[in-house]
Amino acid sequence: MPTDIQHLRTVAYESVTVSTTSVGLTLARFINTVPAVTGAIISVDTAPIRWRDDGTAPTSSEGHFAIPTGEPIIITHPTRLNNFRAIRQASTDATIRVSYLGF
């Protein structure tokens, strides 16, 4: 059953620059934290990105497409957080804003 994010609170936050090499989230933000991080809300700023959370790096033409004015990316499982990777889709670096959620 999916985690109901309405019952979670923000326990950490970070901004990550997304450029020409795929980048993941900062593991130290959610591994062995108290309270335990169980999900994240990720918004995209500046430029579009491609992302994957299956352990494979996205490319500029492969992966889920996300744009700055689009819906946030919601991830509700620690393994998916660990596997999350993003790359810029166009010629401009993007920034992703990450709110880590926990109980």
C-alpha positions as CSV (number, residue, x, y, z in Angstrom):
1,M,0.0,0.0,0.0
2,P,1.4,3.5,-0.9
3,T,2.4,5.8,1.9
4,D,-0.1,8.6,2.6
5,I,2.2,11.6,2.5
6,Q,-0.4,13.7,4.2
7,H,0.6,12.0,7.5
8,L,4.4,12.7,7.0
9,R,6.4,15.8,7.9
10,T,9.4,17.3,6.3
11,V,12.6,16.2,8.1
12,A,15.2,17.5,5.6
13,Y,15.6,19.6,2.5
14,E,18.2,20.0,-0.2
15,S,18.7,21.6,-3.6
16,V,20.6,19.6,-6.3
17,T,22.0,20.8,-9.6
18,V,21.1,18.6,-12.5
19,S,23.6,18.8,-15.4
20,T,25.0,16.6,-18.2
21,T,25.9,13.6,-15.9
22,S,23.1,11.9,-14.0
23,V,23.0,12.7,-10.4
24,G,21.2,11.1,-7.4
25,L,19.9,12.4,-4.1
26,T,22.3,12.9,-1.2
27,L,22.2,9.6,0.6
28,A,23.3,11.1,3.9
29,R,19.9,13.0,3.9
30,F,17.9,9.8,4.3
31,I,20.0,6.8,5.3
32,N,19.9,6.1,9.1
33,T,18.0,9.3,9.9
34,V,15.8,9.9,12.9
35,P,13.0,10.2,12.1
36,A,13.3,7.7,9.3
37,V,12.9,9.2,5.8
38,T,10.2,7.3,3.9
39,G,9.6,9.5,1.0
40,A,10.3,12.8,-0.8
41,I,8.6,15.5,-2.8
42,I,10.8,16.7,-5.7
43,S,10.2,19.8,-7.7
44,V,12.0,20.9,-10.8
45,D,13.3,24.4,-11.4
46,T,14.9,26.2,-14.3
47,A,14.9,23.5,-17.0
48,P,13.4,20.1,-17.9
49,I,14.9,16.9,-16.6
50,R,14.7,13.1,-17.3
51,W,14.6,10.9,-14.2
52,R,14.5,7.2,-13.3
53,D,14.2,5.4,-10.0
54,D,14.9,1.8,-11.0
55,G,18.7,1.9,-10.5
56,T,19.5,2.7,-14.2
57,A,20.8,6.2,-15.1
58,P,18.6,8.3,-17.3
59,T,19.8,9.9,-20.5
60,S,18.7,13.2,-22.1
61,S,16.2,11.1,-24.2
62,E,15.3,8.2,-21.9
63,G,13.5,8.3,-18.6
64,H,10.5,10.1,-17.1
65,F,10.2,13.7,-18.3
66,A,9.6,16.5,-15.8
67,I,9.4,20.2,-16.3
68,P,9.7,23.2,-14.0
69,T,6.0,24.0,-14.2
70,G,4.8,20.4,-13.9
71,E,3.6,18.4,-11.0
72,P,6.1,17.4,-8.3
73,I,7.7,14.0,-8.3
74,I,6.5,12.0,-5.3
75,I,8.6,9.1,-4.1
76,T,7.3,7.0,-1.2
77,H,9.8,4.3,-0.7
78,P,13.4,4.4,0.6
79,T,14.7,2.0,-2.2
80,R,13.2,4.3,-4.9
81,L,14.9,7.3,-3.2
82,N,18.2,5.5,-3.2
83,N,17.8,4.6,-6.9
84,F,16.6,8.1,-8.0
85,R,18.8,9.6,-10.7
86,A,18.2,12.7,-12.9
87,I,19.9,14.4,-15.9
88,R,19.1,17.6,-17.7
89,Q,17.0,17.1,-20.8
90,A,18.1,20.2,-22.7
91,S,21.1,22.5,-22.9
92,T,20.5,24.3,-19.5
93,D,21.2,22.9,-16.1
94,A,18.2,22.4,-13.8
95,T,17.8,22.5,-10.1
96,I,15.7,20.0,-8.2
97,R,14.3,20.9,-4.7
98,V,13.8,18.0,-2.4
99,S,11.8,17.8,0.7
100,Y,12.5,14.5,2.6
101,L,9.5,13.2,4.4
102,G,9.2,11.1,7.6
103,F,7.1,10.3,10.6
